[in-house]
Amino acid sequence: MTIFVTLDIFSGRPNPRWTLDSAAASSLFKRLAALVTESGSRLEPPGLGYRGLLVESEDGPRIETPIRIYRGTVYRGIARLADPGRALERWLLATGKDAVPSELRDALRAEFDAR
Amino acid sequence: MSLLVTLHVFSGRENPRWVVSADEEKEFRAMVERSKLPEAVAGSGGGLGYQGFSVEDTDAETPSRRVWSVAGAPELEQYLLEKGKADLEAPVAAHVQEMLRAGPQQPLVPPPVKCPPCVAADAPVYNPAIWNTPAVQPHNNCYNYANNQITNTFAQPGRATGHMYTQLQCANVEPAAHSDGLNPCPNFAGHLGPGKGWYVALVMWPNVDYHWYRQDKVGCWSHKPGSTAARNVDNSGHPISDPKTCNRGNYTQFCTYMITGKWVHIR
């Protein structure tokens, strides 16, 4: 099973996309399993700019529908999980260090800290 | 059916937006009935701080989606605040709560949406339904949409001609688009007869990405941010009368208007 992560941010260029190695994939599932459900309405990302991180699997059953992680919330189908301090979002972004230019990663980290 | 709620509170930043669930939508519509809230067109009421909410019916495929402007209706405002509170920054939620506690606000009076005249005979009709499908939406970007060509290649300026941009700067992307057949122009006021194309606009998130808008037959502009849905509102949820002045998020640099048409080849 291959786990793909997409940084959903661009309009003209293709979004940065990378795969998780097996250790990172295991860590992802552990982190997801530790999250608790939260309630409330769904926060809609803007059209232009950072719209979150998408997690998909190409050939495995562990991720049935794409997972979106955006501004401290994990959206998994109709389920909604809290990501306190945006810890999972930050960690997942860091796994894309080879795919996401460092200036963009820095700008996103600053945005994460500001909100 | 789903409803998109916008909290009109910021001036510089994007206003917070969220989607209400189907169950909540029923509650909302019942409250609208009770409060005799008129249907309106979304827009900023001007001023600073909390100005009210707007609620859009995002499933409508007409150029003018159903929109309710919610201000001066305490029950509805409190309801909408409660539904979005979990996602709002605490100081923002507190500010809105304080404003609601202080009493009814002046009704949000949206400026009428005045689309500029469209003087291009070939301008496309705003019809997001053909773009917002699983087979089309992920594989076609802003450049596809502006040129009204579904290629399923996430088209890039200049790729079809072997002159793809090499830097994410206006001065580099514009010539790449020109090589595809687009022509720069100073504004979107000049009459374009049949076969002469329609107006598009190029903007830049300097050194990071580019973005395109197109002027539709109705006169206002629409766009498709990357692999997301085509839409006719800006980052504030407002109709776009001119891409030069709308809320473009990080795409702060306006490059140029251009003319595209059926002669253009993109890939």
HADDOCK unambig.tbl for C-alpha pairs under 7 A between the chains (distance, minus, plus):
assign (segid A and resid 10 and name CA) (segid B and resid 209 and name CA) 6.39 0.50 0.50
assign (segid A and resid 10 and name CA) (segid B and resid 226 and name CA) 5.92 0.50 0.50
assign (segid A and resid 11 and name CA) (segid B and resid 141 and name CA) 6.42 0.50 0.50
assign (segid A and resid 11 and name CA) (segid B and resid 142 and name CA) 6.19 0.50 0.50
assign (segid A and resid 11 and name CA) (segid B and resid 210 and name CA) 6.79 0.50 0.50
assign (segid A and resid 11 and name CA) (segid B and resid 211 and name CA) 5.82 0.50 0.50
assign (segid A and resid 11 and name CA) (segid B and resid 225 and name CA) 4.59 0.50 0.50
assign (segid A and resid 11 and name CA) (segid B and resid 226 and name CA) 3.49 0.50 0.50
assign (segid A and resid 12 and name CA) (segid B and resid 141 and name CA) 6.02 0.50 0.50
assign (segid A and resid 12 and name CA) (segid B and resid 142 and name CA) 5.88 0.50 0.50
assign (segid A and resid 12 and name CA) (segid B and resid 143 and name CA) 6.63 0.50 0.50
assign (segid A and resid 12 and name CA) (segid B and resid 209 and name CA) 6.27 0.50 0.50
assign (segid A and resid 12 and name CA) (segid B and resid 210 and name CA) 5.39 0.50 0.50
assign (segid A and resid 12 and name CA) (segid B and resid 211 and name CA) 5.50 0.50 0.50
assign (segid A and resid 12 and name CA) (segid B and resid 226 and name CA) 5.76 0.50 0.50
assign (segid A and resid 13 and name CA) (segid B and resid 209 and name CA) 6.30 0.50 0.50
assign (segid A and resid 40 and name CA) (segid B and resid 83 and name CA) 5.94 0.50 0.50
assign (segid A and resid 40 and name CA) (segid B and resid 84 and name CA) 6.68 0.50 0.50
assign (segid A and resid 40 and name CA) (segid B and resid 86 and name CA) 6.19 0.50 0.50
assign (segid A and resid 41 and name CA) (segid B and resid 18 and name CA) 6.46 0.50 0.50
assign (segid A and resid 41 and name CA) (segid B and resid 19 and name CA) 6.19 0.50 0.50
assign (segid A and resid 41 and name CA) (segid B and resid 20 and name CA) 5.68 0.50 0.50
assign (segid A and resid 41 and name CA) (segid B and resid 83 and name CA) 5.70 0.50 0.50
assign (segid A and resid 41 and name CA) (segid B and resid 84 and name CA) 5.71 0.50 0.50
assign (segid A and resid 42 and name CA) (segid B and resid 18 and name CA) 5.28 0.50 0.50
assign (segid A and resid 42 and name CA) (segid B and resid 19 and name CA) 5.28 0.50 0.50
assign (segid A and resid 42 and name CA) (segid B and resid 20 and name CA) 6.86 0.50 0.50
assign (segid A and resid 43 and name CA) (segid B and resid 17 and name CA) 6.02 0.50 0.50
assign (segid A and resid 43 and name CA) (segid B and resid 18 and name CA) 4.06 0.50 0.50
assign (segid A and resid 43 and name CA) (segid B and resid 19 and name CA) 6.40 0.50 0.50
assign (segid A and resid 43 and name CA) (segid B and resid 87 and name CA) 6.45 0.50 0.50
assign (segid A and resid 44 and name CA) (segid B and resid 17 and name CA) 5.34 0.50 0.50
assign (segid A and resid 44 and name CA) (segid B and resid 18 and name CA) 4.50 0.50 0.50
assign (segid A and resid 44 and name CA) (segid B and resid 19 and name CA) 6.25 0.50 0.50
assign (segid A and resid 46 and name CA) (segid B and resid 235 and name CA) 5.74 0.50 0.50
assign (segid A and resid 47 and name CA) (segid B and resid 225 and name CA) 5.78 0.50 0.50
assign (segid A and resid 47 and name CA) (segid B and resid 235 and name CA) 5.96 0.50 0.50
assign (segid A and resid 48 and name CA) (segid B and resid 225 and name CA) 6.00 0.50 0.50
assign (segid A and resid 48 and name CA) (segid B and resid 235 and name CA) 6.57 0.50 0.50
assign (segid A and resid 48 and name CA) (segid B and resid 248 and name CA) 6.60 0.50 0.50
assign (segid A and resid 48 and name CA) (segid B and resid 249 and name CA) 5.89 0.50 0.50
assign (segid A and resid 49 and name CA) (segid B and resid 249 and name CA) 6.28 0.50 0.50
assign (segid A and resid 49 and name CA) (segid B and resid 250 and name CA) 6.27 0.50 0.50
